Amino acid sequence: MSLSDFLSNATSKWLRDDGPDSDIVISSRVRIARNLTDRSFPMLASERDKQSLLDEVAAAVQQPDVQKLGRFELLKMGDLTDVEKQVLVEKHLISPALLEAQGGAVILREDEEISVMVNEEDHLRLQCLLPGYQLDGAYQMVNRLDDALEETLDFSFDETKGYLTACPTNVGTGMRASVMMHLPALVLTGQIGRILSAVTHVGLAVRGIYGEGTDALGNLFQISNQITLGQSEAEIIGNLHGVARQIVDHERGARQYLLRDGKEQIEDRVCRSFGILAYARQIDSKEAMQRLSDVRLGIDLGIIKGVSANILKELMVATQPGFLQKYFGHEMSPDVRDVKRASLMRERLRMEDGE
C-alpha cells in the first residue's frame, strides 16, 4: 500500500480535514465523563462487573437514537496488539490510561470523530474531536450522543453535585473542553510564557500534545478548562472561547511581526527545517516535531509553496512509534524508528512534488 493510500485509510477525519482558523487551531475536543448508577467505579470493579458494564453499553450503542449518529464499532483493548493500541493513543482516540485498563474498550464512530472509552477511570468517557476551531460543534455532537445513551443507560447524577465521577475534579458537568493550538510565533518571539501564565490565572489548564504530563512538542499546546463543578456547559465553553480567541489574535500578531521585522531569519529557519525533512536519513520524534512545526509555519506565512498545510497534522501522528510500526508492518527499536521516520517524511514530501 502506498503512503498516500495508507494515510487516507489510517488517519482520522480530523487529521485530514481543515476547519475554521485551522492555521492556528489544529483541533477542538469536548469530552464528558459518565458513570452508571449502582455500579462500582472501574478501579474497584471486578472483571465480571466490567464485562457486564461493557455488554450493557454495547447494547445501548445499538439503539436507534444512537445509530442515527452514525456507524459504531467496538474494540476491546484485550483483542488489540500493543502497536494497535498505541496507534489509538497517537490518534488521540483513547487515553494512555486505557492501554493498561483491565476490561477496557473503545467504541469508535466510522469517521473517528466520536469515540467512547469504556472502563477507563470512569465507566464512560464520551469524546468528539473536530478539525480546526469548532468547540460549539464538538459540544453539540457529544451532547447528542450523551442524550441518546441516557435514553437507555441510567447515569449517576446528584441534584446538587451534578454528574458523579471517579475523580472529584470531574464532578459537576463531567466535561473537559479543549483546543489544540499551534503557537510557534509566540514561542519564537518569547511571548509564550506570559500568555500561558495568564491562561492559568483565569482557571484554564495548559497541557502538551497528549494531555496532562506530556510535553508541548512541535509548539503544540492544549488549552482546556479545569473547573467542572459550579459552571454550566455553556459557561465552560464560553470561557474557553474568550481565551482561545485572544490567543489566536496574539499568535497572528506575532507571525506578522516575524515577517515584518525578522523575515530573513524566519525564512532561513523554515527553509533549513524543510531541507532537513526532505533529505535526513534519520531523525528522532522530538526533532521531527520541531521541524514539522517550522515547515507548517512556513506554509502558513507563504514562505513554502505547494505543500499541504495538513502535513503537520498528518505527520505528527504518522511519525509516532506506534504508527510507524503499523505502516512498516513490524516492531522496531528506537534507532530503526529514527531511520524509518526520516524515510516516511521524505516519501510524504515527494508526494507533494508529484513524484
N, C-alpha and C positions, 0 to 999 in steps of 0.2 A: 504494500500500500504506500502511495506517495505521501509525503509530508502534508501536502495540501488536503488530500482526502482524509488523512488521519486527524488533522486539526478540525476539519469540518465535522467529523463524526465524534471526536473525543472532547472538544471544548464546549462548555455550556453556552447557552444563548447570550448570557450577559457578557461573556468574553468576546463573542463575535460581533455583537451589535453595538451601535452608537446610541447615545441618549442625550438629553439636554445637558449642556455645559460639560460634555464629555472630554473636553480638552484638559479639564482640571478634576472633575468628579468622575472617578473611574466606575463607581457603583454605589447603589443605595440599598440598604438592607434593613428589614424590620423582622425581628424575632420575638416570639412570645412563648412564655413557659406556662404549661398547664399540667395539672395533676388530677387524677380521678379520686373521687371520694371513697372512703373505706378501703383504701389500699395503702400499703407501706410505700414510702419513698424507695426508689431503686437501690440506694445504698444499704437499706435494711431488708429488702425483699429477697425471698428465696428464688432459686432458679425456676421453680414451678410457678411462683407468683408472677415472675417476669414473662414467662411464656404465656400465661393466662392473659396478662395485660396485652401482650403483642397480638394474640388472637383476637381480642376484643377490638383493638384499634384497627387491625387489618379488615375486620368485618365492617367497621364504621366507614372505612375508606371506600368500600364497595357500594355504599348507599347512594341513591340518585342525586341528592343535594351535593355530595362531594364529587361525584362523577361528572357533574355539569362543569366543574372547574378544569377538567382535563383527564388524561390517562395517567395513572399512577402505577409504580412498580415497587414492590417490597424487596429490600436487600438486607439479609441478615449478616451481621458482622462475622459470625462464625463460618459462613459459607464463602467468604472472600479471602483472597490471598493478602499477605501483608502489603504487597505492592498496590493491589486494587484499593485497599483501604486508605493507603497513603495518598493515592490519586484523589480520592474523595475529599480528603483534608485540603490538598493543594488547590482544588477547585472551589474551596470554601463551602462545600455542601454538607460537611459534618465537622464537628469539633475534634481536636486531638483527644479529648477525654473519651469520646465514643469508641476509639480504637481498641481500648482495653476493657470496655464495659461488658460485663457478663450479660448475655441475653439482649445485647444492643442490636438495633436495626435502624435503617433509614428508609423512608418512603419518598420516592422521587417522582415528580411530575416529568413527563416525557421531555420537555424542554429544559428541565432542571432549574427553572426559575423558582419553583416551590420545592422545599424539602421538609420532611418531618422526622426529626430524630426521636427514637423510642428507647426508653430505659437508659438515658444518659443520666445527668444529675436529677432531672425531673422526669416524670412519665413521658411527657411530650415537649418537644421544642419545635414550634412551627416557624418556618422561615420563608421569606420572599426576598429574592435578590435580583435587582434590575440594573441594567446598564445606565450610566450617567446619573444625573440628578433627578431622581424620581421617588423621593420619600413618600409623597402622598399616594402615588400609585402602588408602592410596595405595601403601605399600610392597608389600603383598601383591599388589596388582594389577600393578604394574610388574615384580615378581619373576616372576609367572606369564608375563608376556609375554617376559621375558628367557629363562626356561626353554624356552618354546615356540620362540623363534627359534633358540636354541642347538641344538635338535634338527636344524636344517638348516645353520646358519652356524657356522663354526669361529672362535670368539673368541680373541683373543690373550691368553694367560694364563701367568703365571710362578708356580711353586710358592712362591717366596719373596716376590716383589713383589706378586702378585695380578694383577688386570687391568691391562694396559698401555695407556696413553693418550698423546695427543699432548702434553699439558701434564703435567709431573711432579706438580703439585699434585693431580691426579685419580687418580694411580696407587694401586692397592690395591683398594678396593671400587668405585671409579669413581662413587660415589654422593654426590649432594647432596640433602639433605632440608631443606625449609624450610616455615615458616608465615608467611603474610601477616597482620599484625595491625593493627587499628585502635586507636590508643592516644591519643585526644585528651585524656583526663583527665590522663594522666601528663604530657603536654605543657603543658596549662593550669596544672597545679599545680607545674610546674618540676622534676618528679622524673625526667623522661625521660633527662637526661644521665647521672645516677647509675646508673639502671637499665641503660642501654645500655653504659656503661663496664664494669659488672660482667659483662654478657653477653660482651663481647670478651675479658675476662680468663679465661673458662672455655673458650676455644677455639672460640667461635661468632662468626659474622660478622653484621653488621647492614648491610642494603642498602636502597636505595629501591624504589619501586614496580615498576620494570622491571629490577631486579637491579643488578649491580656498576656503579658510576659514575653512578647515577641518584639523583635527589632523593626524599626521603620526602614526596611530595605528599599532601595530604589527611590528614596524620598516619598514613599507612600505612607500615609498616616490615616488611621481610622479614628474619626471623631464620633463619640456616642454619648447618650445620656447615662448618668449614674443613678438618678433618682427614679424609682418606680412607684413609690408609695406617696400619696398625698397630691399627686398630679394626674389629670386625665390623659388619655392617649393623645388627644388633640393638643394639650398643653406641652407634652413632651416633644411632639413633632414640631410644634410652633417654635419652641425654644431652640431646637436644633436647626431649624430653618434659618432663624435670625442670625445665629453664629456662622453657619456654613456659608451664607450669602456674603457675609463680611470677609470671610477667609478667601472666597473666590475673588472678590474685588481686590483684596490685598495682593494675591498671587498674580492677578492680571497686571496690576500696577508695577509689581516687581519685575515682571517679564518685559514690560515696556522700558523700564529703567535699564535693564541689561542690554536691550537693543540700542538704546539711545546713548548710554554712557560707557558701555563696555562691549561694543559689537564685535570687535576683532577677537577679544578674549573668549566670548561665548561661542563665536563661530569656530575658533580653534578647538575649544573643549568638545563641542558637539562633533566636529569632523574627526577628531582623534578617536573618540569613542566609536563612531561609525566604522572607522578603519580597523580598529581592534576587533569589533564584532565580525566584520567582513573577512578578516584574514587570520584571526587567532586559531591556534591548533589545540589549545587547552585553556580553560577558564573556570574559576570556581563560581559558585552561585552568588556570592556576595558581590564580586566584581561584575558579574554578568548583569545583576540588577542595577548597579550604578551606571554601567554603560548604556543599558536599555533606557534608563531614566534620561540620560543626556540626549540620546537619539530621539526619544519622544519629544523632549523639549525642543530639539532642533526642528522636528516636523511641525510642531505647533507654532513655532516662530517663523516658519517659511524658509529656514536655512537649508533643510533637506527636502528635496522634491521627489515625488514619485514613489514614496514609501508609505504604506498604510499606517495610519495613526494607531490602529489596534495592535500593532506589533508589540507594544509594551504589555498589554493585557494578555495577549496570546503567549508570549514567551516568558512572562513572569510565572506562568503556570507550567508551560511545556518544558522549561529548563530545570524544574524542580526534580529531586531524586526519584520520586515515585513515577512521575510522568515520563521521565527519560527511560526508565527501565521498562515501562509499559510499551513505549514506542519501539525500542530496540529489541524487546522480546526476551530479556534475560536480566538477572540481577548483576549488579556491578559494584566494584569497590569505588571509593570516593575518587581515586586517581583516574580510573577509567571513565567515571561520570564526567570529570572535567574535560576529557578529550571528546566524549560524545556530545557534551553540551555545546562545545565550540563547533563541532560538525553540524549539529542541528541548526545553530544560529546562522552559520554560513549558508546552509541549504535554504533557510527561510528567507534570507536576504536575496539569494539568487532567484527565488520565486518572484520577487518584486521586479527583477530585471527581465523576467520573462524567459529565462534560460531553461 
